[in-house]
Amino acid sequence: MPEVYYDPRSLDREGEVMSCLNAKAVMIDESKVLITSANFSEAVQVRNIEAGVLTEDEVVTKTYRRNFQRLVEDKLVRSLWEDR
């Protein structure tokens, strides 16, 4: 199973700070990363204009991994499988 993360603040209706995580990213073996705003929905496929970047640049992929790992460590994002 892939690792899937979400921002728990986006589900907190009573919290002082709400957030919306719109970026999507897929990292493959730390050698490729796709960062996009697109969802997998009919609107995206038919009506919306979305943008994304696929890179195999080692500096970019390692930097992205480190930054994302900090989000996990700071508990700003949470594993979808953590509560299961």
JOTA-V575742 format. One record per pair of residues at least 24 apart in sequence whose C-alpha atoms are under 10 Angstrom apart, sorted by sequence separation. I is the first residue (numbers start at 1). J is the second residue. D is the distance in Angstrom with one decimal. If there is no record, write none. Layout:
# JOTA-V575742
i=I j=J d=D
i=I j=J d=D
This chain:
# JOTA-V575742
i=2 j=26 d=9.4
i=3 j=27 d=9.8
i=31 j=55 d=8.4
i=32 j=56 d=4.5
i=33 j=57 d=8.8
i=2 j=27 d=9.8
i=31 j=56 d=5.7
i=32 j=57 d=7.4
i=33 j=58 d=9.8
i=2 j=28 d=9.9
i=30 j=56 d=8.8
i=31 j=57 d=7.5
i=32 j=58 d=8.1
i=25 j=52 d=9.3
i=27 j=54 d=9.6
i=30 j=57 d=9.9
i=31 j=58 d=6.5
i=33 j=60 d=8.4
i=34 j=61 d=9.4
i=24 j=52 d=9.1
i=25 j=53 d=9.5
i=26 j=54 d=9.2
i=27 j=55 d=9.8
i=28 j=56 d=9.6
i=30 j=58 d=8.1
i=31 j=59 d=9.7
i=32 j=60 d=9.0
i=33 j=61 d=6.1
i=23 j=52 d=9.4
i=25 j=54 d=9.5
i=27 j=56 d=10.0
i=31 j=60 d=9.4
i=32 j=61 d=6.3
i=33 j=62 d=9.5
i=35 j=64 d=9.7
i=30 j=60 d=9.8
i=31 j=61 d=6.4
i=32 j=62 d=9.5
i=30 j=61 d=6.1
i=31 j=62 d=8.1
i=33 j=64 d=8.2
i=29 j=61 d=9.6
i=30 j=62 d=6.7
i=33 j=65 d=9.1
i=28 j=61 d=9.4
i=30 j=63 d=9.9
i=27 j=61 d=7.9
i=30 j=64 d=9.1
i=30 j=65 d=7.3
i=27 j=64 d=9.1
i=27 j=65 d=8.2
i=25 j=64 d=9.7
i=25 j=68 d=10.0
i=21 j=77 d=9.5
i=7 j=71 d=9.5
i=7 j=72 d=9.8
i=6 j=72 d=9.9
i=5 j=72 d=8.6
i=8 j=75 d=8.9
i=9 j=76 d=8.0
i=7 j=75 d=8.7
i=8 j=76 d=7.3
i=9 j=77 d=8.7
i=7 j=76 d=6.1
i=8 j=77 d=6.5
i=6 j=76 d=8.5
i=7 j=77 d=4.5
i=8 j=78 d=6.7
i=5 j=76 d=9.8
i=6 j=77 d=5.3
i=7 j=78 d=6.2
i=8 j=79 d=9.6
i=5 j=77 d=6.0
i=6 j=78 d=5.4
i=7 j=79 d=9.0
i=8 j=80 d=9.8
i=4 j=77 d=9.7
i=5 j=78 d=5.2
i=6 j=79 d=6.6
i=7 j=80 d=9.6
i=4 j=78 d=8.3
i=5 j=79 d=4.4
i=6 j=80 d=6.6
i=4 j=79 d=5.7
i=5 j=80 d=5.4
i=3 j=79 d=7.0
i=4 j=80 d=5.5
i=5 j=81 d=8.3
i=3 j=80 d=7.8
i=4 j=81 d=7.4
i=5 j=82 d=9.3
i=3 j=81 d=7.9
i=4 j=82 d=9.7
i=2 j=81 d=9.9
i=1 j=81 d=9.7
